[in-house]
Amino acid sequence: MRAEHPESILAFLGPADMDGPWVATLRAAAADAGLGEAVRFLGERSRAARLLPAFDLILHPSRHEALPRVLIEALQSGVPAVAYAVGGVPEVIEDGRTGVLVAPGDTRALASALTALASNPLRRARLGRAGPERGRERFSVDAMGRALVRVYSGLAGGAPGAAHEAAA
């Protein structure tokens, strides 16, 4: 990534012990690779979702994930993501529409997708524009409420949506 985009910065945003061994190991690895200034550890921030629009894209290399809130927040912020297609990630990121998904553990594909997306601002903008719509369709309070009612209705043996229609 840095070979093609020397100005790029990798920012870790989220809960981490800034004085702990994990961050120390990552800092040392970045320094050993000559990337010390290109890697930033921002730590946990209140209202971190408000910072997302400042990012060009989100890299989410998690190998195990349920339903990552940060990717939902990225959708709502119009920031495309590059991620492994694990767990609930494909529920959030629609490959080619709101971001790019690659096979779990394929670090070369992840790096390639990241570099390709970073190199194509028009594609990043197109993927970013589709994010808020998908966020509303799948993850708004109304959409999540309707999905929950369908689950409960199905468990209760009722017709899907019947409880919601009766409540409306």
Buried (B, 14 or more C-beta within 10 A) or exposed (E): BBEEBEEBEBEBBEEBEEEEEEBEEBBEEBEEEEBEEBBEBEBEEEEBBEBBEEBBBBBBBBEEBEEBEBBBBBBBBBBBBBBBBBBEBEBBBBBEBBBBBBEBEEEEBBBBBBBEBBEEEEBBEBBBEBBBEBBBEBBEEEEEEBEEBBEEBEEEEBEEBEBBEEEE
